[in-house]
Amino acid sequence: MNKSELIEAIAQEADISKAAAAKALDGMMNAVTNALKKGDTVTLVGFGTFYVGERAERQGRNPKTGEPLTIAAAKTPKFRAGKALKDAL
């Protein structure tokens, strides 16, 4: 399912226009993004939790030359599914 299909599904489920569903989805994605930027977690009970994971600095290898290199530490967005979502699957 892509974004436009998700917008259509939200519009049908909530009985609202596609424009309103698109605006709501964009607002939700912006709110989650801004919370994660601040280092907060976003918990949707039953659905899951969005949080920021830390990846440590590590050694890698240039695939072309085989030369070792250092890959910098990074913060990555992660999602942990909630019980209701797991049970639904």
N, C-alpha and C positions, 0 to 999 in steps of 0.2 A: 504494500500500500504506500503510495507516495503522498505528498502534502495535499495536492488537489483532491485526491480520493478521500483523504482524512477529513478535509473541510466539508466535502459533500456528505460524508457519514455523520459528522457532527451536526450539520444543518438538518438532516433528516431526523436524527435522534432527538434533538432539542426543539424541533419544529420552529426553526428560525431561518433567515435568509442565508445564502452562501456568503454574502458580504459580511454579515454579522458573525458568522462562524469563523471566517478568515481573520477578522479583527480579534476575536476572542483567542484563537489559536496563536496568533502573533503576539498578543499580550501575554499569554501564558509562557511562551518560549522566551520572551524578553525578561519576564519576571524571574524565571529559573536561571537564565544566564547571568543576570545582575546579582542574584543571591550567591551563585557559585563564585563569581568574581570577588565578592566580599569574603569568601571562605565559609559561608553558611551552608547548611544542608537544607534540602527541600523534601519534606516528607508528605506524601499523599497516602493516608492510611488505607490499607488494603491494596493499593496499587504498587507503591514502591517508594524508594528514596534516591534522590539525586545527590551526589556528594563529590568532593574533590579528592582525588587520589594523588599520592606523591610517588614519583618514580625516581629512584636514586641514580646518581651518576654511574656510568658503567663503561666498560671497554668494548669496543666494536672493531670491525675490520672493514676496510674499504674493499668492496667486492671486485673492483677492477684491478687494483694493484696488490691487494692482500696486506697492505700496510695497516698496522693497528692505529686506532684513533679513539679519543674519548668522546662519549656521547653524554651531553649535559643532562643534569637533573631536570625534571619537568613535572608540572602539575597537569593532571588529566581529569576530565569529567567522567564519572562512573555512575552506574545505576544498579541498585540492588532491588530485585522484585519483591513485592510484599506477598503475604500468605494468600490473600484472596486471588491475586493474579496467578500465582503458582497453582492453586487449586483449580482455577478455571481451565488451565491447560491440561 
